[in-house]
Amino acid sequence: MALVYDVSADMAMFRKPYTTTSMVSFPFPPPTALAGLIGAIVGISHDAAQKANSAAFWDAMSGIRVGVGVKKPIAWSTTTVNLMKFKTPNAHMGEHIQVKHQFVKGPRYRVYVEGGNVYGALRERLEKGEFMYTPYLGIAYCIADWEYIGEYASMSCSGKDLAVDTVVPVYGDLEVDVLASGGIHREVVPFRMSKDRKLEETVAVLYPEFRSDRKSVVIVRNRGDVDITQVGDDVVAWFKPW
């Protein structure tokens, strides 16, 4: 069984790790951000109050696998954000720096969750429409709304030329039909982090042009080692379990 829910916000920003003062965003939440959303809804503490770089919630993510789809065409907004300057000793509160941010404007994503020890607790929170910690999309000032879609059986898909409704992780000899997909983008996204917030694993992903004139999907011809199943009305390409 798989849980399905949508998350949306006025803005989202999932910073690419190679950017510093000019923050550039992924167009969708990478698996590490999805883990944070699950932890926030269920109420798993990261223990950052005791240690600033702590991400203790990763212990609870063991055995969970996720998928993510984009439900609205991607629109971008670039602006500057004033940040207070605290690195200088005894700095005046009026000191600040302006940092360029690239935001995803008005996004809506569909999240699929399967397996793991927190599955029951997550389902209970989603069914009640409640969360323990405030969910956000990437950074704390992108507060998220969410809508529970339901719980569905995950059924196997057969045949070739599968139209996949989610971001597709690249495992094994995956083959896609670029022309039929209307164009393909490839990114390397963070997949797993340690309890000290150190990056442990990345994964390459494929996703289509998220256009408003037609449904945007990746046409998979050979799935390689990617598990692709039918969940409700959607065809989901799953990331491997954490």
Secondary structure, 3 states (H helix, E strand, C coil): CEEEEEEECCEECEECCCCCCEECEECCCCHHHHHHHHHHHHCCCCCCCCCCCCCHHHHHHCCCEEEEEECCCCCEEEEEEEEECCCCCCCCCCCEEEEEEEEEECCEEEEEEECCCCHHHHHHHHHHCCCCCCCECCCCCCECEEEEEEEECEEECCCCCEEECCCEECCCCCEECHHHHCCEEEEEEEEEECCCCCEEEEEEEEEECCCCCCCCCEEEEECCCCCEEEECCEEEECCCCC
